[in-house]
Each structure stands twice: as C-alpha cells, then as structure tokens.
Amino acid sequence: MATTDRPAGVPEPVPYRLKRLLLGPPLVTARIRKEKLDNRTALGVLASDCVSSSAYGSEEMLRVLVPVVGVAAFTLLMPVTGAILLILVLLTLCYCDVVMIYTRAGGSYVVARENFGPDVAQIAAVALLVDYVVTVAVQVSAGTNALISLAHLVGDGWTGLDHLQVPFSVGMVLLLAYGNLRGLREAGRVFAVPAYLFMAAVGLMLVVGLVRWALGELPHADVRAAGAVPLGETGDGWLYGASLFMVLRAFANGGSSLTGLEAISNGISVFREPQGVNARRTLVTMSCALGVLVLGISWLAHLTHALPYTDGTPTVIAQEAHLVFGGGWAGTAGLVFVQLATALILYTGANTPFTGFPYLASFVAEDRFLPRQLTRRGHRLVFSNGIICLAAVSLALLLVTDANVDKLVALYAIGVFTAFTMAGSGLTAYHLRRREAGRLWKIAVNATAAVVSAAVVLIFAVTKFTEGAWLVVVVFPLGVWVLIRINREYRAEAAALAALPPAEEGDRPRWRRHVVQILVDAFDPAVFQALRYAHEIRPDEVRAVHVAVDGPRARRLAARWAESRATDVPLELVDCQDRRLERALIDHAAATTADGDTALTLLIPHRAYRTTLGRLLHRGGGERLAHALEGLPSVAVTVLPYAVPVPGKPR
C-alpha cells in the first residue's frame, strides 16, 4: 500500500516538508511488524537498562557510607551488596512468574490491572512512567560521566570536559529522541552488542583483578586524593543511631542496581514462541549476569578502595579499571575498553525507555487514563507524542539536577520498587484465587517480594526525602489522581453520549426553516466565495452579517456593499459597542433561532496565507468564533478557507 500523493500543483505545507526532511518519508501502516528475537539477541536488547545499572550501583552505596564510616565503608559495602543480591533473587522469582502468566507487554501495569482493577493499576502506571523518565536522565548522565572519567585518567588528570556534563547529556537525549522519532527500533539487533561488550569488559577486569589480587599485586587507590569524597571517622558505635540511618540510605542507593529488571516483562512480545518459557530463561540469565557484575564491582571496590569523587568523576568503575589494568599501552587499552563499553551500554540503556514509555502510555491511554493522542502513531509509525513527552520531561530533569547522578538516584528507586511492589502484590492476589500445584510456594515468594519492595520504597522515601525523594512522594499521589480524573472525564463523556435517545425522526429535518448567514469582515473575494457556497446549499434565506465593533468602518463597509452590483444579499449590521465580538455573535445567533423552528448555519470566511510572513501578519480568528458558538443547539458554524495568492506567483 503506497502513500497517497497530493494532486499536481497543490504544494505541501512548510511544516510537513520540514518534518519529511528531518524524519524521512512517512511509513504506511502496513509496515508495522513485530520482530521476534531469539533468546541471545533478546538478552542483549532488553538487558541494557538492567545490566548497565551495575556501573553506578556500588558507587552510590559508597557515596553514602564513606563520609560516615571512612575506610570501614569498603568492608560494609559487601554485606549491603549481599542484601541487594537477596532482593535480586526474590524479584527474579517474582518476575519469572509474571512472564509465564502475562504474555502481553506491560509488566506490572498489566498485573495490577488484571488483579486489582484499572484504578489501582494507575499506581503501577505512574511508577513505571516516572521510572522511564528518571532512567533516561540517570543513564545519560552516567554515560557522560564514563567518558569524562576516561579523559581524567587517560589525560592524567585533565578536567577540560567537566563543564560539558550538562550540554553533552542534553545533546544525547535530543539525539536519542530524534533517532526514535525517525523510527529507530529497540528490537534492532545492533542494540544487543553493547550489553555483551560491557559484560565482556567487566568480566575481563574481574578476571585480571582476581589474578593480581591472588598474586598480591593489586594496588590501592589514594583515599585522600584531591576531589575525593572526604573520609568519615570510624567509631565503636558506627552501626547505631544516625549511622544505621546512613546504612539504610546506602541500601536504598544500592537499589538503583536493580532498575531495568522489569524490562523483559515489559517487552515479552518480542520473544519467540513459547514466549513465557523463553522470557523466563532470558530473565534468569540476565539476573545472574547482573548479580555477578554488581558483586564483582563491589568486590573490586572493597579490595582497591576506589571511592567516589564529589563531582562524580572519575567514577568508581573507571578507577577500578585503571588500578586493575595498570599503566602502559596494555593498561590504557584495557581502561579505554571498559569505559567505552560502559558509556555505550549506559547510552543504550537510556534508549530503552524511548520504546517502553510510549508503549506503556499508549496502553494507559487505551484504558482511557491518559489523553487519546498518546495512542496515535506518527509520521514513522512510532508513538511520536509519547517520545516527545519523555524527552521533554527528561531534559527538564537533567537541567534541574545539573545531570548529577547522585541527585537523580534520589528520584530513582521509589518508582522502580513501587512497580516491583505492585507486581508482587498482584501475583499474590492471583494465586490466592486459584488452586494449583506449588500455590503456597508462589504465594510466599511473591508476597515476600512485595513486602520487601514496599520496605525499600519506605526506606528510600524516608532516608532520601530531603535529597529530592520528596518530589516523587508528591508526584505519585498527584499523578494517580490526574490519571483517574482523566478517566472519569472520558467515562462521563461516554455515559452522556450513551444516554442520548435515538432520534425518532431518523435523519429527517428537525427545523422548518434554514437560514445561512455569512460573517463579513471586509469586502473581499473570501466573502464572495462564502456567498457562492451559501447559494449552493439552497437554504431558505441567505444574509450577510457584520459585527460593528468599529462604527465608522462598519458604515463605510455598508455603503460599499450597497453600491456593489456583485450581490443582492443584504448586509445586516450587528451593534457591538463594548467590542465583545463573541458575545454579540452569540446573542445574534440566539435571537435568530429563538422561535425553535429556525436552524442557522453561520459561514465564517477565513483568509489562508501561504507564506510564513503572511500568516504572522494576519491573525486568524475563525476557529475562536466557532468555538464560542458551539454550545448553541440550533446553530452550525463552518469556517471556509480562502487561499490568498502569493504576490508575484500565478494562482
């Protein structure tokens, strides 16, 4: 099926030509297809968001612990990492259940909707939408940190790129948005490469680090280097009181390592049959890879004492690579490999929400909890409105936080773990209603995952409240209320339409008399085109109306109209001394149809200018007037465009 060409001689509008230039030719609906992926490719495509979070999870834990307990933070890092991995196991078991039961993309939103109803499901919807927005900001900022860290270490302390953190991150978001508006598909196999490169790079770093540690050659970082996070003093009671509060904060920060775990359940539709089985296998593989990466990076930090820097660079993983691989060309090559792979997977992980957010928004809009515009595919068969919304909010978040990963993480885990909580709770309710083999085990696993995830949300909300989590705490109930309010409006509109009785007369006329009036603003061809149209529809009466906002001008127009031999339609002047044009037209239309037997069609000539300057110089008010009159029951308004010729060009 080909696109429909315009008739010869009818030019395309300038905005459309610009869109075609930037995005390429439009794709026809028949091009929509769902590409099915094998497990290896699906792992690479869908794991980017999840696996890449290991690049900053351990660092975010240390950022909280080091200022409080000093070098003891590197010892405490391991049990906190262990707690994170236990949650990873629980959530993996939970989402294995999700992908086996719910094979439609949507993840925790679909689980919550099917088990708790559409209203409660909006909690999951808001959680996932917030998660997608923050994911873009965090991943892009962390990817830029990886590149700047490489410049720091390879350039021997060179800091010339530090001031580019925000503009480079903003530029990357714009680039990702542009690519997705052109129809960049997440399912493209090229997106599987960065995940495997990153796993290979970190795997190589861990192997070399293990060998050097076994040989006693693994060096330590300078914990008192300029710019590093200052070391706290370790005391006898450092695990009590306020310091325990810091441990909980570190645990909450570490929860950012688990973001993206729901990606497979959200993208289950890309798997080959049997979808549930293949998705579960891929999920287990991804979780194992994530666990090894998080544990390995924390373990290297424990051994090397690589610690965060106040400005975010060089990152902990960059320092580990620098210490593990050492100097020389081989060490530099290893460092470059790790950092480029890290930056690449982080940027790829930032691309994942550009598919997930628009699809989820379209699901929610189909359920009438978001504006229906989000269900429409755009120029290149993508959900353009969703992509633009995601990019705009992510850019605002980057600018407000100065693309600082530590500030952004404060907004991160609440949305992620709220979605985990909804998935675990929904599956618990699902299994409670059924009698099946292994039911008690599934209830125990999912209920535990829900309780633990809810506890993480609570810990994060309390411990990070003053660091920005308050914003998410406020946004969540507000967002749920807005979604439910939108749904209530849609339902009220549907109910009002359903309550209308069918017309007893069918399509026969309701009025005995039909009057057509042309709104006249000037004596020009647009008005006479409207007059010709009025005669073509053969009403009972045709009249011209001018609202006399300017008395002298109205009298001049009436005199010229009377002198003209071009029409015998009378011109009526409607007085409007208070210059309220809409009010005067409403009163006039109501008076015309007051007898209940008269229908009025008001024609509004609209001069359409082809040039940009012409459109800027002439403000069109036809739509505004039509909107003002739309509530009158016996009045129909039609705006008739008249194309004004371009000076110097033939019509």
C-alpha positions in Angstrom: 0.0 0.0 0.0 1.6 3.3 -1.0 1.1 6.7 0.4 -1.4 9.0 -1.3 0.2 11.8 -3.3 -1.4 15.2 -3.4 -2.9 16.4 -6.7 -0.4 18.1 -9.0 0.1 21.8 -8.3 -1.0 21.6 -4.6 2.1 22.2 -2.5 2.8 20.5 0.8 2.7 22.8 3.9 6.0 24.0 5.1 5.8 22.2 8.5 5.2 18.9 6.7 8.1 19.4 4.3 10.4 20.2 7.2 9.2 17.0 9.0 9.8 15.0 5.9 13.3 16.5 5.6 14.2 15.7 9.2 12.5 12.4 9.7 12.4 10.9 6.2 9.4 9.9 4.1 6.3 8.7 6.0 5.8 4.9 6.6 2.5 3.3 5.7 0.6 1.4 8.4 1.2 -1.9 6.6 4.9 -1.6 7.6 4.0 -2.2 11.3 5.5 -5.6 12.3 6.7 -7.2 15.4 10.1 -8.7 15.1 10.6 -11.9 17.1 14.0 -12.4 18.7 15.9 -15.4 19.8 16.9 -15.6 23.5 20.5 -14.4 23.0 19.5 -11.4 21.0 16.6 -10.6 23.3 19.1 -10.7 26.3 21.3 -8.1 24.7 18.4 -5.9 23.6 16.4 -6.0 26.8 19.2 -6.2 29.3 20.9 -2.9 28.6 18.9 -0.9 31.1 19.3 -3.5 33.8 22.9 -4.6 33.4 24.2 -1.0 32.9 22.9 0.0 36.3 25.7 -2.1 37.9 28.1 0.6 36.6 26.9 3.1 39.3 25.1 1.0 41.9 28.2 0.2 44.1 29.4 3.8 43.7 26.1 5.2 45.0 26.4 2.9 48.1 29.9 4.2 48.8 28.9 7.8 48.3 26.7 7.4 51.4 29.0 5.2 53.5 32.4 6.8 53.0 31.6 10.2 54.6 30.2 8.4 57.7 32.4 5.4 58.4 35.6 6.1 56.4 37.6 3.2 55.1 35.3 0.8 57.0 32.8 1.6 54.2 34.7 -0.8 51.9 34.1 -3.6 54.4 30.4 -2.6 55.0 29.9 -2.4 51.2 29.9 -6.2 50.9 27.1 -7.1 53.3 25.0 -4.2 51.9 25.7 -5.7 48.4 24.7 -9.1 49.7 21.3 -7.7 50.8 20.8 -6.2 47.4 21.5 -9.5 45.8 19.0 -11.3 48.0 16.4 -8.9 46.8 17.5 -9.6 43.2 16.8 -13.3 43.8 13.3 -12.6 45.2 12.4 -10.2 42.3 13.8 -12.7 39.7 11.5 -15.4 41.1 8.6 -13.0 41.1 9.1 -11.8 37.5 9.6 -15.4 36.3 6.0 -15.8 37.5 5.0 -12.6 35.7 6.3 -13.6 32.3 4.8 -17.1 32.5 1.3 -15.7 33.3 1.1 -12.4 31.5 2.5 -12.6 27.9 1.3 -9.2 26.9 3.8 -6.3 27.2 3.1 -4.0 30.1 4.7 -5.8 33.1 3.5 -4.7 36.5 0.8 -2.4 35.0 -1.0 -5.4 33.4 -0.5 -7.5 36.5 -2.1 -4.7 38.7 -4.9 -4.0 36.3 -5.9 -7.7 36.0 -5.8 -8.3 39.7 -6.8 -5.0 41.4 -8.7 -3.2 38.7 -7.8 -0.2 36.5 -7.9 2.4 39.2 -5.3 0.7 41.4 -3.3 -0.1 38.3 -2.6 3.6 37.9 -0.2 3.4 40.8 1.9 1.0 38.7 1.4 3.2 35.7 2.7 6.3 37.4 5.6 4.3 38.9 6.7 3.0 35.5 6.3 6.3 33.8 8.3 8.0 36.4 10.9 5.2 36.2 11.2 5.6 32.5 11.8 9.4 32.8 14.4 9.1 35.5 16.1 6.2 33.7 16.8 8.4 30.7 18.3 11.1 32.9 20.3 8.8 35.0 21.7 6.6 32.2 22.7 9.5 30.0 24.3 11.3 32.9 26.2 8.2 34.0 27.3 7.6 30.4 28.7 11.1 30.1 30.5 10.5 33.5 32.1 7.4 32.0 33.5 9.4 29.1 34.7 12.3 31.3 36.3 9.7 33.7 38.2 8.3 30.7 39.5 11.8 29.9 40.5 12.2 33.6 42.5 9.0 33.7 44.0 8.8 30.3 44.7 12.5 30.2 46.5 12.4 33.5 44.0 14.5 35.5 42.8 16.5 32.6 39.4 18.1 33.6 38.7 20.0 30.4 35.4 18.1 29.8 33.8 18.7 33.2 31.8 21.7 32.1 30.4 19.6 29.2 28.4 17.3 31.6 25.1 19.0 31.2 25.3 20.1 27.5 26.6 16.7 26.4 23.9 14.9 28.3 21.2 17.1 26.9 22.6 16.6 23.4 22.5 12.8 23.9 18.8 12.9 24.9 18.0 15.0 21.9 19.9 12.6 19.7 18.0 9.6 21.1 14.7 11.3 20.8 15.5 12.2 17.1 16.6 8.7 16.3 13.4 7.2 17.8 11.2 9.8 16.0 12.8 8.5 12.8 11.7 5.0 13.7 14.7 3.6 15.4 13.5 0.2 16.7 14.7 -1.1 20.0 14.3 -4.6 18.6 17.1 -3.9 16.2 19.9 -6.5 16.7 22.5 -3.8 16.8 21.3 -2.9 20.3 22.4 -6.3 21.6 26.0 -5.5 21.0 26.7 -3.0 23.8 25.3 -5.4 26.5 27.7 -8.1 25.5 30.6 -5.7 25.1 30.0 -4.4 28.7 29.8 -7.8 30.2 33.0 -8.9 28.4 34.8 -5.7 29.5 33.8 -6.0 33.2 34.4 -9.8 33.0 37.9 -9.2 31.8 38.5 -6.6 34.5 37.3 -9.0 37.2 39.5 -11.9 35.9 42.6 -9.7 35.8 41.8 -8.2 39.2 41.4 -11.7 40.7 44.7 -12.8 39.3 46.5 -9.7 40.5 44.9 -10.0 43.9 45.9 -13.6 44.2 49.5 -12.6 43.3 49.4 -9.7 45.8 49.9 -7.1 43.1 46.5 -5.3 43.2 47.2 -1.7 44.1 45.0 0.6 46.3 43.5 3.9 45.4 44.6 7.1 47.2 41.6 7.6 49.5 42.7 11.1 50.3 43.2 12.3 46.8 42.0 15.9 45.9 38.4 15.9 45.0 37.6 12.6 46.5 34.6 12.2 49.0 36.1 13.0 52.4 36.6 10.0 54.8 34.5 9.9 57.9 35.8 8.8 61.3 35.1 5.3 62.4 33.8 4.9 65.9 32.8 2.0 68.2 29.1 2.6 67.7 29.1 3.3 64.0 26.3 0.8 63.3 23.8 2.5 65.6 21.7 5.7 65.6 22.4 8.1 62.8 25.0 5.8 61.2 22.4 3.0 60.9 20.3 5.6 59.1 23.2 6.0 56.7 23.4 2.3 56.2 19.8 2.3 55.2 20.4 5.2 52.9 23.3 3.2 51.3 21.0 0.2 50.9 18.4 2.4 49.2 21.0 3.9 46.9 22.1 0.3 46.1 18.6 -0.5 45.0 19.4 1.5 41.8 21.4 -1.6 40.7 18.1 -3.4 40.2 16.5 -0.9 37.9 15.5 -2.4 34.5 14.8 -5.8 35.9 11.2 -5.4 34.7 12.4 -4.8 31.1 11.8 -8.4 29.9 8.2 -8.4 31.3 7.6 -5.1 29.5 9.0 -6.4 26.2 7.8 -10.0 26.3 6.0 -9.6 23.0 9.4 -9.7 21.1 10.2 -13.3 22.2 9.6 -16.3 20.0 7.1 -18.9 21.0 6.8 -20.2 23.7 7.1 -16.7 24.9 6.8 -17.3 28.6 9.4 -20.0 28.7 11.9 -18.1 26.6 11.3 -14.9 28.5 11.9 -16.7 31.8 15.1 -18.3 30.7 16.4 -14.9 29.5 15.3 -13.3 32.7 17.2 -15.8 34.8 20.3 -15.3 32.6 20.1 -11.6 32.9 19.7 -11.7 36.7 22.7 -14.0 37.0 24.8 -11.6 34.9 23.6 -8.6 36.9 24.4 -10.4 40.2 27.9 -11.2 39.0 28.6 -7.7 37.8 27.2 -6.0 41.0 29.1 -8.4 43.3 32.3 -8.1 41.2 32.4 -4.3 41.0 31.7 -4.1 44.8 34.3 -6.7 45.5 36.9 -4.7 43.5 36.0 -1.6 45.3 36.4 -3.5 48.6 39.9 -4.5 47.5 41.2 -1.4 45.8 39.4 1.2 48.0 38.2 3.0 44.8 35.9 5.7 46.2 33.6 8.3 44.7 34.6 11.9 43.8 32.5 14.8 44.8 32.0 16.0 41.2 31.2 12.4 40.0 34.4 11.8 38.0 36.4 9.7 37.8 33.8 7.1 38.6 34.5 4.1 40.8 34.4 1.6 37.9 36.9 3.8 36.0 39.3 3.8 38.9 39.0 0.1 39.3 39.8 -0.4 35.6 42.8 1.9 35.9 44.1 0.1 39.0 43.5 -3.4 37.7 45.0 -2.9 34.3 47.8 -0.7 35.4 49.9 1.6 33.2 51.5 1.1 29.8 49.8 0.7 26.5 48.0 -2.5 27.6 46.6 -1.0 30.7 45.4 2.1 28.8 43.8 -0.2 26.2 42.0 -2.1 29.0 40.8 1.1 30.6 39.6 2.5 27.3 37.8 -0.7 26.5 36.0 -0.7 29.9 35.0 2.9 29.7 33.8 3.0 26.2 31.8 -0.2 26.7 30.4 1.4 29.9 29.4 4.6 28.1 27.9 2.7 25.2 25.7 0.4 27.4 24.6 3.4 29.5 23.5 5.3 26.5 21.9 2.2 25.0 20.1 1.8 28.4 18.8 5.3 28.1 17.3 4.4 24.7 15.2 1.6 26.2 12.6 4.0 27.8 12.0 5.6 24.4 10.3 2.4 23.4 8.9 1.4 26.8 7.4 4.8 27.8 5.4 5.4 24.6 4.1 1.8 24.5 3.1 2.0 28.2 1.5 5.4 27.7 -0.5 4.0 24.7 -1.7 1.1 26.9 -2.8 3.5 29.6 -4.4 5.8 27.1 -6.3 2.8 25.6 -7.7 2.3 29.0 -8.8 6.0 29.0 -6.5 7.1 31.8 -4.3 9.3 29.6 -5.1 11.5 26.6 -6.0 9.5 23.5 -3.4 11.4 21.5 -0.8 9.0 23.0 -2.4 6.1 21.2 -1.7 7.5 17.7 1.3 6.5 15.6 3.1 9.3 14.0 5.0 10.0 10.7 7.3 7.0 11.1 4.9 4.6 12.8 6.2 5.3 16.3 4.2 6.9 19.1 5.7 10.3 18.5 3.7 12.1 21.2 5.0 9.7 23.9 8.6 10.1 22.6 8.3 13.9 22.7 6.8 13.9 26.2 9.5 11.6 27.5 12.3 13.7 26.0 10.8 17.0 27.3 10.5 15.8 30.9 13.9 14.1 30.9 15.5 17.2 29.6 13.9 19.3 32.3 15.1 16.8 34.9 18.6 17.0 33.6 18.7 20.7 33.7 17.2 20.9 37.2 19.7 18.4 38.7 22.7 19.5 36.5 22.9 15.9 35.2 24.2 14.8 38.6 23.8 11.0 39.0 23.7 11.3 42.8 20.8 13.8 42.8 19.0 11.7 40.2 19.3 8.5 42.1 17.3 10.1 44.9 14.4 10.1 42.5 15.0 6.6 41.1 14.3 3.7 43.3 10.8 4.8 44.5 9.3 4.4 41.1 11.2 1.2 40.4 10.3 -0.6 43.7 6.7 0.7 43.6 6.3 -1.2 40.3 8.0 -4.2 41.9 5.6 -4.0 44.8 2.6 -3.9 42.5 3.8 -6.9 40.5 4.4 -9.0 43.7 1.1 -7.9 45.2 -0.8 -8.6 42.0 0.7 -12.1 41.7 -0.1 -12.9 45.3 -3.7 -12.0 44.7 -3.7 -14.1 41.5 -2.5 -17.2 43.3 -4.8 -16.7 46.3 -7.8 -17.1 44.0 -6.6 -20.4 42.4 -5.9 -23.9 43.5 -2.8 -25.2 41.7 0.3 -27.1 42.3 3.0 -25.1 44.1 0.5 -22.5 45.1 1.8 -21.9 48.6 5.4 -21.5 47.4 4.3 -19.0 44.7 2.3 -17.0 47.3 5.2 -17.0 49.7 7.7 -15.8 47.1 5.5 -13.1 45.6 4.2 -11.8 48.9 7.8 -11.6 50.3 8.9 -9.8 47.1 6.0 -7.3 47.6 6.7 -6.7 51.3 10.5 -6.3 50.7 9.9 -3.9 47.8 7.5 -1.9 49.8 10.0 -1.7 52.6 12.6 -0.4 50.2 10.2 2.3 49.0 9.6 3.3 52.6 13.3 3.3 53.4 14.0 5.3 50.3 11.2 7.8 50.9 12.4 8.4 54.5 16.2 8.4 54.1 16.3 10.3 50.8 13.3 12.6 51.5 15.4 15.8 51.9 17.6 14.9 48.9 14.8 15.0 46.3 12.7 12.0 47.1 10.0 14.4 48.4 9.3 15.3 44.8 8.5 11.7 43.9 6.5 11.3 47.1 4.4 14.3 46.0 4.2 13.4 42.3 3.0 9.9 42.9 -0.4 10.6 44.5 -0.8 13.7 42.3 -0.1 11.6 39.2 -2.5 8.8 40.2 -5.2 11.5 40.9 -4.6 13.1 37.5 -4.9 9.7 35.6 -8.1 8.8 37.5 -9.5 12.3 36.8 -8.8 11.9 33.1 -10.6 8.5 33.1 -13.6 10.0 35.0 -13.9 12.7 32.3 -13.8 10.1 29.5 -16.3 7.9 31.3 -18.6 10.9 31.9 -18.5 11.8 28.2 -19.2 8.2 27.1 -22.1 8.0 29.6 -23.6 11.3 28.4 -23.4 10.1 24.7 -24.9 6.7 25.6 -27.8 8.3 27.5 -28.9 10.3 24.4 -32.1 8.7 22.9 -32.1 7.8 19.2 -33.7 10.5 17.1 -37.3 9.4 16.4 -37.3 11.1 13.1 -34.1 9.4 11.9 -32.2 11.7 9.6 -35.2 13.8 8.6 -35.0 17.6 9.2 -36.0 18.9 12.6 -36.4 22.5 11.6 -38.9 24.1 9.3 -36.6 26.9 8.1 -32.9 27.1 7.3 -31.1 30.4 7.3 -27.5 30.8 6.2 -25.6 33.9 7.3 -22.1 35.0 6.2 -19.9 36.8 8.7 -18.4 39.7 6.7 -15.3 41.4 7.9 -14.2 43.0 4.7 -15.3 43.4 1.0 -13.0 40.8 -0.5 -13.0 37.5 -2.5 -13.2 35.3 0.6 -16.6 36.7 1.4 -17.9 36.2 -2.1 -16.6 32.6 -2.1 -18.7 32.1 1.0 -21.7 33.7 -0.6 -21.5 31.3 -3.6 -21.2 28.4 -1.2 -24.3 29.6 0.7 -26.4 29.7 -2.5 -25.1 26.2 -3.5 -26.6 24.6 -0.4 -30.0 26.2 -1.2 -31.2 27.5 2.2 -34.5 29.3 2.8 -32.7 32.6 3.4 -29.1 34.0 2.8 -27.9 37.1 4.6 -24.6 38.8 5.3 -23.8 40.0 8.8 -21.1 42.4 10.0 -20.5 42.9 13.7 -19.9 46.7 14.1 -17.0 46.9 16.5 -15.7 50.0 14.7 -18.7 52.3 13.8 -17.1 54.4 11.1 -15.6 51.3 9.4 -18.9 49.5 9.6 -20.7 52.3 7.9 -18.1 52.5 5.1 -18.4 48.8 4.5 -22.2 49.0 4.4 -22.1 51.8 1.9 -19.7 49.9 -0.4 -21.8 46.8 0.0 -24.9 48.7 -1.1 -23.2 50.3 -4.1 -21.9 46.9 -5.3 -23.7 45.0 -8.0 -21.8 41.8 -7.2 -24.6 40.5 -4.9 -28.1 41.2 -3.9 -27.8 39.6 -0.5 -28.5 42.3 2.2 -25.8 43.2 4.8 -27.0 43.4 8.4 -25.0 45.4 10.9 -25.0 44.0 14.5 -24.2 46.6 17.1 -21.2 45.8 19.3 -20.2 48.9 21.3 -18.4 47.0 24.0 -16.2 45.2 21.4 -17.2 41.8 22.7 -17.4 40.1 19.3 -18.1 36.6 20.5 -20.8 37.8 22.9 -22.5 39.8 20.1 -22.5 36.9 17.7 -23.9 34.6 20.4 -26.8 37.0 21.1 -27.5 37.5 17.4 -27.5 33.7 16.7 -29.7 33.0 19.7 -32.2 35.7 18.5 -32.2 34.2 15.0 -33.1 30.7 16.3 -35.4 31.8 19.2 -38.6 30.6 17.5 -37.4 27.0 17.8 -38.2 26.3 14.1 -35.2 28.0 12.5 -31.8 26.5 12.0 -28.8 28.8 11.5 -25.7 28.0 9.6 -23.0 30.7 10.1 -20.3 30.8 7.4 -17.0 32.3 8.5 -14.7 33.2 5.6 -11.1 32.6 6.5 -8.2 34.1 4.5 -5.4 31.5 4.4 -2.0 32.9 3.7 0.6 30.6 2.0 3.7 32.5 3.2 5.1 32.4 6.7 5.2 36.2 6.8 1.5 36.4 5.7 0.5 34.0 8.5 2.4 36.1 11.0 0.9 39.4 9.8 -2.7 38.2 9.8 -4.2 36.6 12.8 -7.0 34.1 12.1 -10.0 34.2 14.5 -12.4 31.9 12.7 -11.8 28.9 14.9 -12.1 31.0 18.0 -15.5 32.3 16.9 -16.6 28.8 16.0 -15.7 27.6 19.5 -17.7 30.4 21.1 -20.8 29.4 19.2 -20.6 25.6 19.5 -22.8 25.4 22.6 -26.0 26.8 20.8 -28.3 23.9 19.9 -29.7 25.2 16.6 -26.5 26.8 15.2 -23.9 25.2 12.9 -20.6 27.0 12.2 -18.4 26.4 9.1 -15.1 28.0 8.6 -14.4 28.4 4.9 -10.7 28.9 4.0 -9.8 31.1 1.0 -6.2 30.7 -0.2 -4.8 34.2 -0.7 -2.5 34.2 -3.8 1.2 34.7 -3.2 2.3 38.0 -4.7 4.1 37.6 -8.0 3.0 34.0 -8.5 0.2 32.7 -10.6 -2.9 31.4 -8.7 
